[in-house]
């Protein structure tokens, strides 16, 4: 542990030649809401808007003889590698999923310039990982893992080095997002048992939890790529070796739609732009409850690479999760005044966000796809009671994922 800590401190010191420490800021809004001293370690404010620059920096500074780096990434590691390729004036080939948000692809190109080549391959991270490793063997390059590399883990531990110095002590509780495990393994290895931990994953990419249950890294059958910065099918062997003793009680999974509510809240209340993976640690506070009252809690906001073209989707998913927006199929009698009768049932805070009606002359009833936004979930209880009482029938499709994706 001591040797690792010394190496992490040396890595953190060396980083100051390339970029400044990210701020550790007490958040008054979250502190008041959860009755704790909540600090945000703002990795979203690094030069590449994520902590991934740390691991790339540390691994690449130790290998001055490498002329070609090969990487696979859903976006953030790619930007870190690209930044360092340009800084060190070496070549890099970076594989990214075809589904990677354009903002991350464009930023990777910007950071790497002529020093890198981007190859879009496959729909998921693990597809481009396989392609990258195959190319690396063929081109005799050095494959730089986004997480499963001892030097990368050591570099990510520099986050903990900064937290300890900025806070003046080790915090009572660390809340850490988990993808492949590099950040969490680094912080855990540095702080050891001096603090409590909560490790947070998106529900659709909970590879740490799966590994803890199996006792070894296992591949998830499916991965939801919405929280792309943490959507990893299989946790790293090296990272899990450091994390295998954390216990399921210290592991949380967060529904992707719930993450959206935190992203919107942080943007509207704090003016902080977080990507889905970057919001994991803040969202987890909702589940920690009494366990953090009066304690000093540090949440690592791991990334802010968010494409604002996704904002309508984030808002939509957040509203649906919060119960203030619903979609349903309404059976409307095909008679004069039927639509007016229905509209009269809407309350003062109910707003029609979607309305599609196809009149069919050979039928007594027509179907309406309708979307309603309101201010509080209980307003729908009143509305649906009124709809039924007035003889209308409806089918709520809000939580029917397949149907909702098709029609919404």
BAKOL-731699 format. One record per residue (C-alpha): y, z, x; residue in three letters. Coordinates in steps of 0.5 Angstrom, whole numbers, plus 500, padded with zeros to 3 digits. Layout:
// residues N
YZXALA
...
END
This chain:
// residues 408
500500500UNK
505502506UNK
504495509UNK
505491503UNK
511495501UNK
514494508UNK
512486508UNK
515486501UNK
522489504UNK
522484509UNK
521478504UNK
527481500UNK
531482506UNK
530475509UNK
531472502UNK
539474502UNK
540468507UNK
538464501UNK
540467495UNK
543474493UNK
540480489UNK
539479482UNK
543484478UNK
540490474UNK
544492468UNK
544497463UNK
544494456UNK
548499451UNK
545495445UNK
538496447UNK
539503450UNK
542505443UNK
537502439UNK
531504442UNK
534511445UNK
532510452UNK
536508458UNK
534500458UNK
536496464UNK
535489465UNK
533486471UNK
536479470UNK
531474474UNK
534469469UNK
540469473UNK
537467480UNK
539460483UNK
533457479UNK
534462473UNK
527465474UNK
524470479UNK
519464482UNK
524462487UNK
522469491UNK
514467491UNK
516460493UNK
521462499UNK
516467502UNK
510463502UNK
514457505UNK
518461510UNK
511463513UNK
509456514UNK
514452518UNK
509447520UNK
507445513UNK
510438512UNK
508437505UNK
507442499UNK
503440493UNK
505445487UNK
503445479UNK
507448475UNK
510448467UNK
517449470UNK
519455473UNK
515455480UNK
516447480UNK
524449481UNK
523454486UNK
518450490UNK
523444489UNK
529449491UNK
526451498UNK
523444499UNK
530442500UNK
533448503UNK
527447509UNK
528439509UNK
520438507UNK
517434502UNK
514436496UNK
509433490UNK
510437484UNK
505436478UNK
508438471UNK
505438464UNK
507432460UNK
509437455UNK
514441460UNK
521441457UNK
526436459UNK
531441461UNK
526444466UNK
524437469UNK
531435470UNK
533442474UNK
527441478UNK
529434480UNK
536437481UNK
534442486UNK
529438490UNK
533431490UNK
530426495UNK
525432498UNK
520432492UNK
516427487UNK
515429480UNK
508427477UNK
507429470UNK
500430468UNK
496432462UNK
498436456UNK
497443459UNK
498447466UNK
491447467UNK
491440467UNK
496438472UNK
493444476UNK
487440477UNK
490434479UNK
495437484UNK
489440487UNK
485434488UNK
491430490UNK
493436496UNK
486435498UNK
487427499UNK
493428502UNK
492433507UNK
498437504UNK
498445503UNK
497447496UNK
502453494UNK
499456488UNK
505459483UNK
501466483UNK
494466486UNK
497467493UNK
498473497UNK
505471500UNK
507469493UNK
505476490UNK
509479496UNK
515475495UNK
515477487UNK
514484489UNK
521483492UNK
524484485UNK
521491485UNK
524492492UNK
531491489UNK
530495483UNK
529501487UNK
535500491UNK
539498485UNK
537504481UNK
537509487UNK
530511485UNK
523508481UNK
524507474UNK
520511469UNK
517505466UNK
517498468UNK
516493462UNK
513486466UNK
511479463UNK
505476465UNK
503469466UNK
498468472UNK
500475474UNK
504474481UNK
510478478UNK
506484475UNK
501484481UNK
507484486UNK
511490482UNK
504494481UNK
503494488UNK
509496490UNK
511501486UNK
503504485UNK
503510481UNK
510512481UNK
512509474UNK
508507468UNK
507500466UNK
507495460UNK
504488461UNK
506483456UNK
503477454UNK
504471449UNK
499472444UNK
497465445UNK
496466452UNK
493473453UNK
489471460UNK
490478463UNK
488482456UNK
482477456UNK
480478463UNK
481486462UNK
476486456UNK
471481460UNK
472485467UNK
473479471UNK
478472470UNK
476468464UNK
479462461UNK
482462454UNK
479456450UNK
486455447UNK
493456450UNK
499456446UNK
504453450UNK
511455446UNK
512461451UNK
511455457UNK
513460463UNK
507465461UNK
502460458UNK
496460463UNK
489459461UNK
486464466UNK
489469471UNK
489469478UNK
483472482UNK
488475487UNK
492477482UNK
487480477UNK
484484483UNK
490488483UNK
491488476UNK
484490474UNK
485497473UNK
491497469UNK
487499462UNK
488495455UNK
492501453UNK
498498458UNK
497491455UNK
501488450UNK
501481446UNK
507479442UNK
506473437UNK
510467439UNK
514467433UNK
516474434UNK
519472441UNK
524468437UNK
527473434UNK
529477440UNK
531470443UNK
536469438UNK
538477438UNK
539477445UNK
543470444UNK
548472438UNK
549480440UNK
549479448UNK
550472450UNK
544472454UNK
540466454UNK
532467455UNK
526462455UNK
520465451UNK
517468457UNK
523471459UNK
524475452UNK
517478453UNK
519484456UNK
525485451UNK
521484445UNK
516489447UNK
520495446UNK
519494439UNK
512496440UNK
513502445UNK
517506440UNK
517514441UNK
513513448UNK
520511451UNK
525516448UNK
530519453UNK
526515459UNK
529510464UNK
526503462UNK
527497466UNK
525490463UNK
524484467UNK
527478464UNK
523473468UNK
527467466UNK
532463462UNK
530456463UNK
531454456UNK
533447453UNK
538448447UNK
535442444UNK
529447442UNK
534452439UNK
533450431UNK
526451432UNK
527458435UNK
531459429UNK
526457424UNK
520460427UNK
524467428UNK
527466420UNK
520465418UNK
517471422UNK
522475419UNK
521473412UNK
528471411UNK
526464410UNK
520461406UNK
517454404UNK
513453398UNK
511448393UNK
514449386UNK
510445380UNK
516443376UNK
515441368UNK
518434367UNK
523435362UNK
530435362UNK
534442364UNK
527444368UNK
531444375UNK
537447372UNK
533453369UNK
529454376UNK
536454380UNK
539459375UNK
533464378UNK
536464385UNK
540470387UNK
547470390UNK
544470397UNK
539465396UNK
540458399UNK
536452399UNK
535449406UNK
530444404UNK
529440397UNK
524434396UNK
522432389UNK
518426387UNK
518425379UNK
512421377UNK
513418370UNK
505419368UNK
505426369UNK
507432365UNK
509436372UNK
512434378UNK
512437385UNK
518440389UNK
517442396UNK
523447397UNK
525451403UNK
529458401UNK
533462406UNK
536469404UNK
539475407UNK
533480406UNK
525479405UNK
525483399UNK
529478396UNK
523473395UNK
520479391UNK
525478386UNK
525471386UNK
518470386UNK
517475380UNK
522471376UNK
519464378UNK
512467375UNK
516470369UNK
519464367UNK
513460367UNK
513456373UNK
508456378UNK
508455386UNK
504455392UNK
507459398UNK
506455405UNK
510459410UNK
504461413UNK
499455412UNK
500453420UNK
497446419UNK
501444412UNK
507447415UNK
507443421UNK
506437417UNK
511438412UNK
517442415UNK
END
